Amino acid sequence: MAEHNFYSDRVNGPQAAIHDVLPTATSRGLLGLLDAKIKANWLARGFPERCPDGQGICDTDLGVLSANLQALVPGAPWPLLHPDVSATDEVVFDLVEYAAVRVAEPVDRQYHSFFRHFELGFNEDEGRQAFRTEVNAILRRGQTMYELRDNGEIHRRGTPEVQTVIVGLNPASGDDRLDELIVEARSLYTSHRPSERAVALERLWDAFERLKTIDLPGGDKRQSVQALLSNLDVGWRDTVEAEMKLLTDIGNQYSIRHHETRTTPVPEDGGADYLFARMGALITLLLRASHRIRSVEATFPWSE
């Protein structure tokens, strides 16, 4: 199913992704989509109700499905659009991922006139692609920062600046631990869970601190920093060094690597995205100047 290009998008262009928290309409829209797919037997292959004559799949066993769903997604409402129960964003995302790896488009096969139903066949690939398209249309129209990937996982795209860092920060420093920290930071920062994104920010700051030492392993840190800066044009070094010092101070002032009572929490309203993009851009600059980065086309951490 191709995504419909709405009139407002054709006239005004695509809307910016601005919401970290799902708008109520978006959350309800996703639950409504899941409810519709269940009622249309898109999960019947995994939770079959079988025809008494021939034992082919003819419907969905809602009792077994609901028990399994609520066991694997604690807090999931049932029915999904229960008027008195609201679902957190995390529960909604878990429900989407639950369905994404189980849906298959039902196809009518043999008709049983006595029971007045069809036995069903299923198209898995087409069904899952159609489901992803519908989910992503809801997420995009709700101006959220999230998308459902081909592997059935919800990922956070972040701001355009964050996306640039995630695509371009492909380390080849020769220091395995530094590369591991950067790759882990990239991967975790696409999570829809704020706790994992906080860990990602910490890993990126850890990578920065390690980067400052790799030119003189075990030696004087200040001399190692100067060796790193020597890869830049002379007129540019003071500016970059000042940025390095400022981000070092930010790492000590805010609860990124240190969590003493003297530190300040990272502001929730876009603070983490700003810091991740800024630090990521600095690390990318330093790695590129010292020929420690791979030039590849749009490498995403969730496809590695």
Secondary structure, DSSP 8 states (H G I E B T S, - for coil): ------HHHHHH------BSS--HHHHHHHHHHHHHHHHTTTTTTTSEEE-TTT--EEEE-HHHHHHHHHHHSTT--SSTT-TT----HHHHHHHHHHHHTT--EEEEEEEETTTTEEEEEEEHHHHHHHHHHHHHHHHHHTTBSEEE-TTS-EEE---HHHHHHHHH--B--S-HHHHHHHHHHHHHHT-S-HHHHHHHHHHHHHHHHHHTTTTSTTS-HHHHHHHHHTTS-HHHHHHHHHHHHHHHHHHHHBTTT---TTSB---TTTHHHHHHHHHHHHHHHHHHHTT-B---SS--GGG-
